[in-house]
């Protein structure tokens, strides 16, 4: 009779941790850690995590067939029986931790001095840079600029957490957002309504928003600080939902009234006047550069062009 023992084949679970330790583990890793006979950690795991988890620092699995968990920060590591990765959004914890470190004592002096007001210029700038990246269909730039906009959110929330009178944190911001999204999509999260078109959802969103904020006017809540063309378009769309007759929109002879009328006409026709004007402005800027480059190629100084020279070098697509 063959009495040779059958080798054990315990479960090997790879658990991917955040690159910067935030004290958070993937929820799916908890059962594996509880049942593991041995917890290992490869070279990518910080010493702090090794000490907190009681892991053994190695770069491979044991040979005795024991049930093991291998901790790593390398998302490409998949040499176990099961791989437990981080959920979507886990890197946001790293982002919040980095912002906290920058703002805390011993962090960055410039970051520590900033206020909501001092950051306003950067908030506007980053939003416009993201806007342009999307217009240019530059995927790498969109990714980068989304990060810069996210930085502004994290920065302002971190400043707000230090307010003595009415502090709030990034978690409060996120929780409020979740509450808003769930509350304004009852057809998704409560199953209490049936909405089958985007147009119907847009109208329902405004109804719920108006009731939630107890607005007295159809134009309450319209941010008056936005660019003028976008502001005119927004006021037009809000009042149109309130059934304001189109003949009551500004229609005077002043430049402002005429510009408002053009923006309103576009918006009511389903066209975004802000985007249209930006597109026209960018085409014009491209034409100016093209004419200047054509002048340089012809040996002329683009800074001394007269009217006839501008017309000679102007690209045909602008005629």
C-alpha positions in Angstrom: 0.0 0.0 0.0 1.3 3.5 -0.9 1.3 5.5 2.3 2.9 8.6 0.8 1.2 11.7 2.1 -0.8 13.8 -0.4 0.8 17.3 -0.7 -1.3 20.1 0.6 -2.5 22.7 -1.9 -3.7 25.6 0.2 -5.2 28.7 -1.4 -2.8 31.4 -2.5 -4.4 34.8 -2.6 -2.7 37.9 -4.0 -4.0 41.1 -2.3 -3.2 44.4 -4.1 -2.8 47.3 -1.7 -2.7 51.1 -2.5 0.8 52.3 -3.4 0.5 54.8 -0.5 -0.8 53.1 2.6 -4.0 54.7 3.8 -5.0 52.0 6.3 -7.6 50.6 3.9 -7.7 47.0 2.7 -10.0 45.7 -0.1 -13.1 44.2 1.6 -12.7 41.0 -0.4 -9.3 40.4 1.2 -10.6 40.2 4.7 -11.9 36.5 4.6 -8.6 35.4 3.0 -6.6 37.2 5.7 -8.6 35.7 8.4 -8.2 32.1 7.1 -4.6 32.4 5.9 -2.0 30.3 7.7 0.6 32.7 6.6 0.7 36.3 5.4 3.5 37.3 3.1 4.6 40.7 1.6 6.7 41.3 -1.4 9.3 44.1 -1.8 6.8 46.7 -2.9 4.9 46.8 0.4 6.0 49.5 2.9 7.6 48.4 6.1 4.7 50.0 8.1 2.2 47.6 6.4 4.4 44.6 7.0 4.6 45.5 10.7 0.9 46.2 11.1 -0.2 43.0 9.3 2.5 40.7 10.8 3.5 39.7 7.3 6.7 37.9 6.4 8.9 39.7 3.9 9.4 37.4 1.0 9.1 37.5 -2.8 7.4 34.2 -3.4 5.2 31.5 -2.0 6.0 28.9 0.6 6.6 25.3 -0.5 4.6 23.5 2.2 1.2 24.0 0.6 -0.1 26.2 3.4 -2.9 28.7 2.8 -1.2 32.0 2.1 -1.9 35.6 1.4 0.7 37.7 -0.5 0.5 41.5 -0.1 1.7 43.6 -2.9 1.3 47.1 -4.4 1.9 45.8 -7.9 -1.4 45.6 -9.7 0.1 43.4 -12.4 1.0 40.6 -10.0 -1.4 37.7 -10.6 0.6 34.6 -9.6 -1.8 33.4 -7.0 -4.9 31.2 -7.1 -7.0 34.3 -6.5 -6.2 38.0 -7.0 -8.0 40.6 -4.9 -7.6 44.0 -6.4 -8.6 47.5 -5.3 -12.1 48.7 -6.1 -12.6 51.5 -8.6 -11.9 54.8 -6.9 -9.4 53.4 -4.4 -6.7 55.8 -5.7 -8.9 58.7 -4.5 -7.8 57.7 -0.9 -4.2 58.2 -2.0 -5.1 61.6 -3.5 -6.8 62.8 -0.3 -3.9 61.5 1.8 -1.3 63.4 -0.3 -3.4 66.6 -0.1 -3.6 66.2 3.6 0.2 65.8 3.9 0.9 68.8 1.7 -1.4 71.0 3.8 -0.3 69.7 7.3 2.6 71.0 9.4 5.9 70.0 7.8 4.3 69.9 4.3 4.4 72.4 1.5 4.6 76.1 2.7 2.8 77.4 -0.4 0.0 74.9 0.0 -0.3 75.8 3.7 -0.8 79.5 2.8 -3.6 79.1 0.3 -7.2 80.1 0.9 -10.5 79.5 -1.0 -10.1 83.0 -2.4 -6.4 82.7 -3.5 -7.2 79.5 -5.3 -10.1 80.9 -7.4 -7.9 81.8 -10.3 -6.5 78.2 -10.5 -10.0 76.7 -10.3 -11.1 78.8 -13.4 -7.9 78.1 -15.2 -8.0 74.4 -14.7 -11.6 74.1 -15.8 -10.8 76.0 -19.0 -7.8 73.8 -19.7 -10.0 70.7 -19.3 -12.6 72.3 -21.6 -9.9 72.9 -24.3 -8.5 69.4 -23.9 -12.0 68.0 -24.5 -12.5 70.3 -27.5 -9.1 69.1 -28.9 -10.0 65.5 -28.3 -6.6 65.1 -26.6 -7.1 62.0 -24.4 -3.8 62.4 -22.5 -4.5 66.0 -21.8 -8.1 65.2 -20.7 -6.8 62.7 -18.2 -4.2 65.2 -16.9 -6.6 68.1 -16.7 -9.3 66.0 -14.9 -6.6 65.4 -12.3 -5.9 69.1 -12.0 -9.6 69.8 -11.5 -9.8 67.0 -8.9 -6.9 68.7 -7.1 -8.9 71.8 -6.8 -11.8 69.8 -5.2 -9.4 68.1 -2.7 -7.6 71.4 -2.0 -10.8 73.4 -1.2 -12.2 70.6 0.9 -9.0 70.4 2.9 -9.1 74.1 3.5 -12.7 73.9 4.6 -11.9 71.2 7.1 -9.8 73.8 9.0 -12.6 76.3 9.3 -13.4 77.0 13.0 -17.0 78.0 12.4 -18.4 75.6 9.8 -15.9 72.9 8.9 -16.5 70.1 6.4 -14.3 67.4 4.9 -13.8 65.7 1.6 -16.0 62.9 2.9 -18.8 65.3 3.6 -18.5 66.6 0.0 -18.6 63.1 -1.4 -21.5 62.0 0.9 -23.5 65.1 -0.1 -22.9 64.3 -3.8 -24.0 60.7 -3.3 -27.2 61.8 -1.6 -27.9 64.3 -4.4 -27.4 61.8 -7.2 -29.5 59.1 -5.5 -32.2 61.6 -4.6 -32.4 62.9 -8.2 -32.5 59.5 -9.8 -35.5 57.8 -8.0 -36.1 55.8 -11.2 -32.7 54.2 -10.8 -32.3 53.8 -7.0 -35.9 53.6 -5.7 -37.7 52.2 -8.7 -40.6 54.6 -7.9 -40.7 56.3 -11.3 -40.4 55.4 -15.0 -38.2 57.7 -17.0 -37.2 56.5 -20.5 -35.7 59.5 -22.2 -32.9 61.9 -21.5 -35.2 64.9 -22.1 -37.6 63.6 -19.5 -34.8 63.0 -17.0 -33.5 66.5 -17.5 -37.0 68.0 -16.7 -37.4 65.7 -13.7 -33.9 66.7 -12.4 -34.9 70.4 -12.5 -38.2 69.6 -10.8 -36.5 67.7 -8.0 -33.8 70.4 -7.7 -36.4 73.2 -7.5 -38.3 71.4 -4.8 -35.2 70.5 -2.9 -33.8 74.0 -2.8 -37.2 75.7 -2.4 -36.5 78.2 -5.1 -38.9 81.1 -5.6 -37.8 82.0 -9.1 -37.1 80.1 -12.3 -33.7 81.9 -12.5 -32.7 81.2 -8.8 -29.4 79.2 -8.7 -28.2 80.4 -12.1 -24.5 81.2 -11.5 -24.2 84.9 -12.6 -20.4 84.7 -12.6 -20.2 82.4 -15.6 -19.2 83.8 -19.1 -21.8 86.1 -20.5 -22.8 84.0 -23.5 -23.2 81.0 -21.3 -25.1 83.0 -18.8 -27.5 84.3 -21.5 -28.1 80.8 -22.7 -28.7 79.4 -19.2 -31.2 82.2 -18.4 -33.0 81.5 -21.7 -33.2 77.7 -21.1 -34.4 78.3 -17.5 -37.1 80.7 -18.5 -38.2 78.6 -21.5 -38.9 75.8 -19.0 -41.1 78.3 -17.1 -43.0 78.9 -20.4 -41.8 82.5 -20.7 -42.8 83.8 -24.1 -39.8 84.3 -26.4 -40.9 87.8 -27.3 -40.1 88.9 -23.7 -36.4 88.0 -24.0 -34.1 91.0 -24.5 -34.5 92.4 -28.0 -33.3 96.0 -27.8 -30.9 97.8 -30.1 -27.9 97.9 -27.7 -24.9 95.6 -28.3 -25.7 93.7 -25.1 -29.3 93.1 -26.1 -28.3 92.0 -29.6 -25.7 89.6 -28.3 -28.3 88.2 -25.8 -30.8 87.7 -28.6 -28.3 85.8 -30.7 -27.4 83.6 -27.7 -31.1 83.0 -27.0 -31.9 82.2 -30.6 -29.1 79.6 -30.7 -30.1 78.0 -27.3 -33.8 77.8 -28.3 -32.7 76.0 -31.5 -30.8 73.5 -29.5 -27.3 74.9 -30.2 -24.8 75.8 -27.5 -23.9 79.5 -28.3 -20.9 79.4 -25.9 -19.4 76.4 -27.8 -20.2 78.0 -31.1 -18.5 81.3 -30.3 -15.5 79.5 -28.8 -15.2 77.5 -32.0 -15.4 80.6 -34.2 -12.8 82.3 -32.0 -10.4 79.4 -32.1 -10.7 79.2 -35.9 -9.9 82.9 -36.1 -6.9 82.5 -33.8 -5.7 79.6 -36.0 -6.1 81.8 -39.1 -4.1 84.6 -37.6 -1.2 82.2 -36.8 -1.4 80.7 -40.3 -1.2 84.1 -41.9 1.8 85.1 -39.7 3.6 81.9 -40.5 2.9 82.4 -44.2 4.4 85.9 -43.9 7.5 84.5 -42.1 7.9 81.8 -44.9 7.8 84.7 -47.4 10.6 86.6 -45.6 8.2 89.2 -44.1 8.0 90.4 -40.5 4.6 89.3 -39.2 4.7 92.2 -36.6 4.8 94.9 -39.4 2.1 93.6 -41.7 -0.3 96.2 -43.2 -3.9 95.6 -44.3 -3.0 94.5 -47.8 -0.3 92.1 -46.4 -2.8 90.6 -44.0 -5.2 89.9 -46.8 -2.4 88.5 -49.0 -1.4 85.9 -46.4 -4.8 85.2 -45.0 -5.8 81.5 -45.4 -8.5 80.8 -48.0 -10.7 79.0 -45.5 -11.4 82.3 -43.7 -12.8 84.1 -46.8 
